[in-house]
Amino acid sequence: MTEVDDLFLSRADRRALSDRLRQIPIWLTTELDTAICREVAMSESAAVRAPGETPLVFNDRASQAAHHLLDTLGYWVEEICTLANLDWPGSGRADHYAKWLDWHLIDLAKLPEGQRAHRDIDQAINRAIAAVDKAKQPEFAGPCQSDLQGVACDGVYVRPGQLHKTCDGCGIRCDVQQMQQQMRDEISTRLYPAHELASALSIVTRQPVAYERVRNWIRRGRLIPATTVGEPRFYMSDAIDLINRQGGAA
Ligand SMILES: [Zn+2]
């Protein structure tokens, strides 16, 4: 079912897919690269290791997952270009294809293969996330601390324990502990009804959070209302915990 008869992906599907595609350039490819580099570094040292030591299975997984992600995204870019008669955007890395696909979700939604593409891309992203060391997944620290007029940066993501982070958007060095404290202070006491929570989360995390995703948390009992007097209301801090546990906006 879609809101427009000639689309094969609903608005909720497109938003969910967009959320996931945006994770790729924000952190996923960087983390895959890190995992693969670790493999290379450790494979070299493997030459001088004692015989019988365990080979590096984990990082081989990262390398395969990175190829799978690249192949999957590239395949669907090519399919859309061919079937929708669009210009090929040129070969590139997963980031390049992910951004292109995010820009062309309507073109994808017009194809009868849209649902298959959604499943394929979801699977490839899941596999990549699983291959990345979970403990190393960046967490959302807060909006960028830049107070420059007219500067709208993405949210700032840091590794657990990281104290400073230079914003990719504006180059300002952010104090992570201060950001986290500010964010907690601002949002921890505020309550939102479900339909406002997705929009508020999108503003605070500076990345789109689909309403459908919030509804899923509620349906599965992962997000519990803080008050049920009248319309149920939720703490945003609980929702941000869920986002961080799931690895960004995936
Ligand atoms: Zn910034």
Residues whose N, C-alpha, C, O or C-beta is under 5 A from the ligand:
A	BS01	ZN	C144 S146 C153 C167 G169 C170 G171
